[in-house]
């Protein structure tokens, strides 16, 4: 007659509070651990049947989850191998002594899937229970059923009991703090989350149906899992429809079809199976992370898989299943070791190889999917060097005319016409086809080709390939006038003198509302180019764009925006304004110029006289003071000349109109300035 009491073999009497509060990150894990143990018990029985140690039937192996809300209990029942009293002593009373290790050593050649790796899984039951009972009967001949009971202290009791069928019942008496788990829908949800693909049927009650306006319980078991999920099957036996159906099973709220999938099946040097799906990726990276579900022998572990796959692959969806991924005691977090790194490298290689295979077999279809794949591929290329090396072969550049080129093909296309005078190859790109239309058109009129880089990570990609390509620069098409984007030797001359250009620059500077943001310069362009162009410096714009995405460039984020207002000194409208400026201001400026000439003459005379002295100390203070006064007068006169030109610009409608047209073309005209532009346009049209 078995009747035993004792203390559980622990090193401290505080083990149960530790288990209850800290062993697992989520208390709901108890259900996964207990179901996993139950499945292990059934799998072991299958193995014993194969080896001949068990002569009974193994066709109806299953795990039942029984909810009793009235008595506040949850029972996990399996019809697996069960335990003898000695085995309960060994595997339950001696914490962290795992039965799976002994079993695998003995039956390593024939063992079915064994989930348990640690002896602490069972004790997760005390996170939610005030008392736990085990009623078990071993498969062994003449085995005596036993009942183990513990109330969450190191004290336990073990007695003989009655049980006709082999297997184990684990009965949890749910405590007050955990009564949420007594809700049927909550329990079913957790079973679906953790046990959806376990290899043994998991049953919770009976199925129901609606009949005559009410819910009726049927005789059919409510099985919540698929015992033979798609990733465990051979790819050759599966259709595209089955893959897509499984995708919808994994993500029932996702109504988008996947682009394609990769079926993984590796047995050396590690075990790994799974299916990875390429979803349609939008510009928001974060919402697509945590979509790969990690399983250990068909038991759900986590959907935070950053530790096992490179970060860029977390944008994929699907399932990975491996018994070789090391997990900590809670099975919830991945540990970094060489095996994980090998698995990560293999997955990266398989993904890259699959993309290259699709590219080679059906480039037309690959191009159609490119806009959905591009973000993922760029993310991989900027974050994983090995993936970059493989992706170079199938990465595509799309130009503004929706034509696709490999990196090598595009280089061949542009190197003749887009190599500057310093032998540097210039890649022109636009970030917005509509907003930068006029700049794109100007570049195309010069025979240049323009890439469309309008994605979230394109700027990072530009920086990456600039570092890798020799004598190469990427320049945004609106960063300067078209002749300066790719500088050649044949520079156009201006018909205006340097002094006329300076006067013109002052006039336009005076007409600008915000002189802190805009700086006017003159440049020699074709008479057929636009009279005025607004551009942003490539370096500063790129640094600010990078800063807006976070990272080490954050200090650029708060720097003010600066724009170049570039005047085409060969355009008829600009020449007309220059002519009118000279006429309108000639009288006043003639007077100022005369004063300037007189002061400049006096300055030169004094400077020559002071040169006769060998040292600064020998120079007379009176003459030094006079020279300083003359320089101040010249400076003041310079400001008066500038102000004269600025006053002309402020009062000239054509100058204001040209500036506003350029601002409008760059979406920089807003509020009152936009209203003034509209009213001025009407006035000009009325004349």
LINUR-V806597 format. One record per helix or strand. SS is the DSSP state (hx for helix, st for strand). FROM is the first residue (numbers start at 1). TO is the last residue. If there is no record, write none. Layout:
ss: <SS & SS>
from: <FROM & FROM>
to: <TO & TO>
This chain:
ss: <st & st & hx & hx & st & st & hx & st & hx & hx & st & st & st & st & hx & hx & st & st & hx & hx & hx & st & st & hx & st & st & hx & st & st & st & hx & hx & hx & st & st & hx & st & st & hx & st & hx & st & hx & hx & st & st & hx & hx & st & hx & hx & hx & hx>
from: <3 & 9 & 15 & 29 & 62 & 73 & 85 & 94 & 99 & 122 & 129 & 146 & 155 & 167 & 176 & 184 & 201 & 214 & 230 & 235 & 240 & 260 & 272 & 286 & 292 & 299 & 311 & 317 & 327 & 334 & 338 & 363 & 385 & 396 & 404 & 407 & 419 & 425 & 437 & 450 & 458 & 472 & 482 & 498 & 518 & 532 & 538 & 554 & 563 & 572 & 621 & 653 & 671>
to: <7 & 9 & 22 & 51 & 68 & 78 & 91 & 94 & 107 & 127 & 137 & 150 & 160 & 174 & 182 & 195 & 211 & 223 & 232 & 237 & 250 & 266 & 278 & 288 & 296 & 302 & 315 & 321 & 327 & 334 & 361 & 383 & 391 & 399 & 406 & 414 & 419 & 430 & 445 & 452 & 468 & 476 & 485 & 511 & 523 & 535 & 548 & 556 & 568 & 610 & 650 & 665 & 686>
